[in-house]
Amino acid sequence: MKFCPKCGTLMQPRRINGINYLVCPKCGYKEEVSSSQPTYKVANKIKHTVREKSIVIENDKIPETLPKLKDVVYCPKCGHNEVYYWTMQTRAADEPPTRFYKCAKCGYVWREYE
């Protein structure tokens, strides 16, 4: 693992014209990997199906299997004190997950970043 000396972003291995480089995806800095350095390789690339990437929230149905909070969070639309909630990783893995809420009375859905 190597970080870019210009911006500090994790550099990624790339093969350009048969030569191995470490390239910064943010600023574009690149350096050739010499034979004395350890070998860099992308091991696995995770592929997700469309179903795994999607979450369906129907406005007319209350999600009965979701955990419920009472008197902790209040709906910003109607002020009701009972909400369903779930969390989802919507940003980078090193960032905290996003918490979603759905009002048990009016069905309004909103999110909260931690």
C-alpha positions in Angstrom: 0.0 0.0 0.0 1.4 3.4 -1.0 -0.1 6.9 -0.6 0.3 9.7 -3.1 3.2 12.1 -2.0 1.2 15.1 -3.4 -2.3 14.6 -2.0 -2.2 11.6 0.3 -4.7 9.5 -1.6 -4.2 5.7 -1.7 -2.5 4.9 -5.0 -3.8 2.2 -7.3 -1.8 -0.2 -9.5 -2.2 0.2 -13.2 -0.5 -1.3 -16.3 0.2 1.2 -19.0 1.9 0.1 -22.2 3.2 -3.0 -20.5 4.8 -1.1 -17.6 3.4 -1.2 -14.0 2.6 2.1 -12.4 1.1 3.3 -9.1 -1.4 6.0 -10.1 -3.3 8.4 -7.8 -7.0 8.5 -8.8 -7.4 11.9 -7.3 -4.6 14.1 -8.6 -3.2 11.9 -11.4 0.3 11.5 -10.0 2.0 8.3 -11.2 5.2 6.6 -10.6 6.7 3.5 -12.1 7.0 0.4 -10.0 10.6 -0.8 -10.0 11.5 -4.5 -9.8 12.9 -4.0 -6.3 9.5 -2.9 -5.0 6.9 -5.4 -3.9 4.4 -6.5 -6.5 1.1 -4.6 -6.5 -2.1 -6.3 -7.8 -5.8 -5.8 -7.5 -7.0 -9.1 -6.1 -10.8 -9.1 -6.5 -13.3 -6.8 -7.8 -16.7 -7.0 -6.2 -19.7 -7.0 -8.5 -23.2 -6.3 -7.2 -26.5 -7.1 -8.9 -29.1 -4.4 -9.5 -31.2 -6.0 -6.8 -28.3 -5.6 -4.2 -27.9 -1.9 -5.2 -31.5 -1.0 -4.8 -33.8 -0.4 -1.9 -37.5 -0.1 -2.5 -39.6 2.0 -0.2 -43.3 2.0 -0.8 -45.2 5.0 0.5 -48.5 3.3 1.1 -47.1 0.4 3.1 -45.5 0.4 6.6 -42.4 -1.7 6.7 -43.4 -4.0 9.6 -40.1 -5.8 9.9 -38.0 -2.7 10.6 -37.2 -1.6 14.1 -39.3 1.2 15.6 -38.3 4.1 17.8 -40.8 5.9 20.0 -40.3 9.4 21.6 -36.7 9.5 20.4 -37.0 10.9 16.9 -39.8 13.2 15.6 -41.1 13.4 12.1 -40.1 16.8 10.6 -43.2 16.9 8.5 -46.0 16.0 10.9 -44.3 15.9 14.3 -45.3 12.3 15.1 -43.1 10.6 17.7 -43.0 7.1 16.3 -40.7 6.2 13.4 -39.2 3.2 11.7 -35.5 3.3 10.9 -32.7 1.4 9.0 -29.1 2.1 8.1 -27.3 1.8 4.8 -23.7 2.4 3.7 -24.2 5.1 1.1 -20.7 6.6 1.2 -17.2 5.3 1.4 -16.5 2.3 3.7 -14.5 4.5 6.1 -17.5 6.8 6.6 -20.3 6.1 9.0 -23.5 4.7 7.6 -26.5 6.8 6.7 -29.6 6.4 8.9 -33.0 6.5 7.2 -36.3 7.2 9.1 -39.9 6.6 8.0 -42.7 8.2 10.0 -45.3 5.6 11.2 -48.1 8.1 10.8 -47.6 10.0 7.5 -45.0 7.8 5.8 -42.5 10.6 5.3 -38.9 9.3 4.7 -35.8 11.3 5.6 -32.1 10.6 6.2 -29.6 11.5 8.8 -25.8 11.4 8.4 -23.8 10.5 11.5 
